[in-house]
Amino acid sequence: MSSRIDLRFAETKAAGRAALVTFVTAGDPNLEDSLALIEALPGAGADLIEIGMPFTDPMADGPAIQASSLRALQAGQNMIKTLDMVRRFRENDSDTPIVLMGYYNPIYIYGNERFLENAKAAGVDGLIIVDLPPEEDSELCLPALRAGLNFIRLATPTTDAHRLEKVLTNTSGFVYYVSITGITGTAKPDPSAVSDRVSLIKAKTDLPVAVGFGVKTPDQARAIAAGGADGVVVGSAIVNLMLDHMDARGNAQKTMVPAIAGFVRSLADALTEKT
C-alpha cells in the first residue's frame, strides 16, 4: 500500500516539478503558534512537512535550528505535545505527508513501541532519525516499517558507493541527500556537485531523492531541482525568518505566519517555473 509520501512524490513527478519540503521545529516559539504555522504551510505550497522533535543536543543542526529547539523546550514542548500537534493538524489535513525529524534519545525515553503506535495513530507518515545508522536497524527502523511508517535515511557528500548500499537498505519514502558537509544552514550547496551525487544515488534506487541543508532562496531551490532532485528541503531559512517576526521575549508577532507563508510561496513558485 502506498504511503502519503509515495503518493505526494508521484503527484509532483506527474506535474513535472520537484516537491517542496519545509522544516519547522515543533513548539517553536510555542505550541499554538507552531501549530498555526504548520497548518499554513500546505496552503502556501509546501508538499511535505518535516517537523523537528526538540532535543537538548541537536548535533547535526546549525545555530538556527539549535536555537529553535531550545526555544521550544523552554516553552514546554515534549513528545506528547509534538504528537498531539500532528493529531490536531490531521483534523483538517488528511493529505499532506508529515515526517518527524530528530534524534533517537527522545524516542528512546518515550518508549519505542509506544512512540511508533502513537505516531502512527496521530498521522505521522515517516521518520528521519539522524543518529541511528543502518547497523542499528533492529532498534527502530525495522519496527517502524512494520508499524507502517516510512524510515528515511540521510546520504552525504562523503557517502561512498559501499556505504550507500547500506544507507539504502530498508530506506523507504525518499532518500534525503545532505548537500553540504557539516551542520544545517551554514554553507551554500554547489548545484553541479549536488546534481552529480543525486544521479549517483538514483542509479542505485528508485526512491525519490530530496536535497536539503543550505538551501535558503528560491533561486537555490530552482537550481537544485534543475539538477535532478525530486524534492528540495528548506529549514534553516524558515527558522531564521521566524526570528524576524518575534518580539524581544521570543513571542510570535502577528506577522510571523503570513511572512513565512509568503516565503514558502516564493519557494513553491520557483519549483513550479519551467527552466
N, C-alpha and C positions, 0 to 999 in steps of 0.2 A: 504493500500500500504506500502510495506517495505521501510524503510529508508536506506540510505547508511550505517548507523551504524548497523542496523539489519543485512544487507547483509554481512558486514565485519565480525561480530561475528559469523555468520553462516558459513562463509568460514573458519575461524580459527578453529572453533569447528570441522568441517568436516576434517580438516587437522590434528586434534588431538593435538592441541597446544593452548597455551594462546596467546591472542593478545598483541602486544607491543604498548602501548600508550605513546607518548612523549609529553612533555610540553615545550614550549618556550614562552617568553613574546613578544608580538607584538611591533616592533620598537626598540628592543634591539640588538645591540647598536645604530642602526639607521635603517631607513625604508628599504633601499636597501639591506643591509647585512642581516637583519632579514628575508626578503623575500627569499633571496638566500639560507639561512639556512633551512627555511620551505620547499622550493622546493626540497632540497636534502634529506629530511627525508624519504619519501616513498622508494626511491631507496636504502636507507641504511637499510630498514627493518621495518620502523615504519608502523603499521597497521592503527592507528588513530592518529590524531594530535590535542592536546589541545593548543589553543592559548590564552595566558593571555591578558586580556584587562587592560592596565596600569591604576593604581589608586594611589592616594597620600596616602591612609591609608589602605593598604592590611593586615588587622589584622590577618588573618589566615595563612599568609605566613611567612616563616622564613627569616633570613637576606639575603640569596642569592637572593630570588625572590623579596623581598622588594627592594633590590638594583637594580635589573633588571628593575623594574617598574619605579624607579627614573631616571635611565639612559634613558629609552625610553621617558619619559615625557620631560626630559631636551633636548632630540633630536627633540622634536616637535610632538611626536606621539599623536594622538587623535582618537576618534571613527571613524570619517570619513576615516582616513588613515588606520585604522585596517580593516574595512570592504572592503576598496579598495584592501588591501593586499590579502584578501580571493578571491576577484573577479579576481585578477591577477593570483593567484595560480590556480584557476579553468580554466584558459585559456589553461593550459597544463595538468591538472589532474582532471578528472571528477569522479574519483572513491574513492579516499582517504577521509574518513569522517573527517570533521573539527568541533571541538567543541570549542566554546568561553567560557572561564572560567574567573570568576572575581566577581565583586561586583555590587550591584544594582545602586549605585549612578551615575556612568557614563551613564548607560542606561536611568535612570530617567531624567537626564539632557538633553540627546539626544532626548528623547521623546519615550515612549514605542511603540506606534503604528508605528511611523516612523522607529524605530530600528528594529522591527520584520519584517517589509516589506523590509527594506534594507538588513537585514541579510539574509533573505531567498533568495532575488534576487542575492546576492553576492555568494551564495553557501554554507552558513553555514548550518550544519546539526543538531546541538544541543547546549544547553546552560547548564552551571553549574554556578549557582549564589549562592555563599556560605552564603550570609547573608539574604536570603529570605526563611523563614521557611514555612512549609506546611500551616500554618494558614493564610498565605498571598497569597495563590494560585491564587486568583482572580486578583491580581496585575499584574503578569507577566506569571506565569506558564500556566494557562488555555488559555490566549490569544496566548501564544507561541505554544501550542498544536494545537490550531485552525489554526495557520499560517503554520503548517506542520513542526515545529521544535521539536526535542526531548528535554525534560526537565529532566535533570539528577540530582539525589539527592545524598547527602552525608550521609552515615551511619558511626558511630564512635564506638570505644570500649565502650562508655558509653550509647549507644542507647539501651534501654531495649525493651522488646517484645511489650509493648503497644505503645511506641514511634515509633518502627519500622513499625508498621501498618500505622501510619500517614505518615512516610517518604516514604513508598512505594505507597501511594495513589497519582495517577496522574504522577508517575515517568515513564519515557519511555527511550528507548535506552539502558541504563545499569544503574546499581547501583554502585556508587563509594564508596568503603569501605576505610575509613581512618585508616591505620594500627597502628597508634600511637595516644596517647593523647597529644595534643599540636599543635605546628605550623609545617609547612613543613620543611623537610630536617634536623631535629635536633636530631633524635634518630633512632635506628635501629629496625625494626619490628621483633617480635618473630614469626617465621613461624608457630609454633604449635598453638599459640593463634589465629593467623590470620586464620588458617585453620578451627578452631572451629567456629569462627564468620562467616566465609564465608558459612559454612554448615548451620548455623542458618538462615542466610539471604536467602539462596537458598531454604530452606524449606518453605519460605513464598512467593516466587516469581519465575516466570520462566525467569525473565530478567537475562542477564549476570551480573556477579559481577567482577568489576575491582578493584584492590588493589593498593593504592598509599600512598604517604607521607613516606619518609625514605628509599625507595628502591634506592640503589646507585650503585650496582655492578651486573655483570652477575650472580654470584653465588646467590645473594639475589633474583634476579628476577626468577631464576630457582627454588629456594626453595619455593617462594610464589606461583608460577604456580603449582608446585607439590602438594601443599596443596589444590588445587581445584579452584583457581582463574581462571576466564575466560579471564582476562586481567591484565596486570601489567603496572602501570603508573610510569614513571621516569621523574622528572622535575628538582629538585634542583641540581642533579649531572650533568645534561647537562648545566645548567646555570653556575655552578662553573667551569666546563671545558672551557666554553666560555671565562671566565675571564683570563685563562691561555694563551689565544690567542688574547688578546687585548693589545695595547700599553699603555703607561703611561697616554695618554689622553682619553683612553676608546674607541679608534678606533679599528675595527676588523683588524687583520692581515690576510694575505692570507692563513695562516694555519688553520684558525678557522673552516671553513665549512668542510674541509677534516678531521680534528680532531674529530669534532662532529659526522660526518658520520661514522667514524671508530668505535667510542664508541657505537653508536646506532647499528651498525652491530654486535658488540660483544654481545649486549643485545639480539638482534634478534636470533643470533646463539644459545645462551643459552636456549631460549624458544623453539627452534626447536629440540634440542637434546632430545632424549628419555631417561627418567630416569628409 
